[in-house]
Amino acid sequence: MLSIVILGTGNIAKHLAGALSKAEAVTLAQVVGRNQEQLHWFSSLAPTTNDFNAIVDADVYLIAVKDDAIVEVSEYLSDKKGIVAHTSGATEMDSLPMENRGVFYPLQSFTEGRPLDFKSIPFCIEAHWEGSAKTLKLLARHLSDSVYDIDSHQRKKLHLAAMFVNNFSNYLYGVGEKICVEEGLTFDLLKPLILETAEKVQTISPKEAQTGPARRGDEKTMQAHLALLEDEKHIELYKLFSEAIKKVYEEKL
């Protein structure tokens, strides 16, 4: 049995705690956090405490807090023998001060109250010691079928890529929703298009999947679109994306 302590009470901590509490050969020994109200959510899954000086011994300590707090939280684990691993995509492993350090990064967007199939979530593993890497990969395989050895530089680039395909695309969904609402249209009209775009890139590359007026070089339609936009930020975004798409395909236009 692998004993696990989670430090943090946010979305990642909640999803990990829920998944780990159901995993075979894993014991969720404790959840540690400053927010007593948030800790109550974990009370049915594991013992909880807001006292960082009362952290129990465990095989693995998973730091699931915001990036700026990782180093501060890790200092409470300086005397622990278990593996100390953070769950951040953008933070280097060597930001942790202890020798037995690592990274346990689930590449997914976590939203409170929205269930996820952990079996399909890629876990990116890194550790300072080979034995610790094996333990973290074993833990990840209790949750997921997709476990990868990825170093800090690769992971930071992967996190950057994730920003484009997830955070930025979701912002654009919001722009589309705003345009619809302003015209009394439901955002539901765009959902089949969003799904088809996401499904296409499961089988073909994004470059092959690209469609639209910028891809075709349809200047008349693009100018008409720009005339309909009133928000300067949206005009700037439209021009930026259109020019970027045109540059990729300009040889074929």
Protein Blocks (a to p, Z undefined) as FASTA:
>chain_A
ZZdddedjbfklmmmmmmmmmpghiacfbdcdfblmlmmmmmmmoccdfbfklcccdfbd
cddbdfklmmmmmmmmmmpcbdcddfbfkbcfklpmbfbgcdddddddddehiacdfklp
ccddddfblklmmmmmmmmmmmpccdcdddfklmmmmmmmmmmmmmmmmmmmmmmmmmmm
mnopafklmmmmmmmmmmmmmmbcfklmpgcjklnopaklmmmmmmmpmblklmmmmmmm
mmmmmmmmmmmZZ
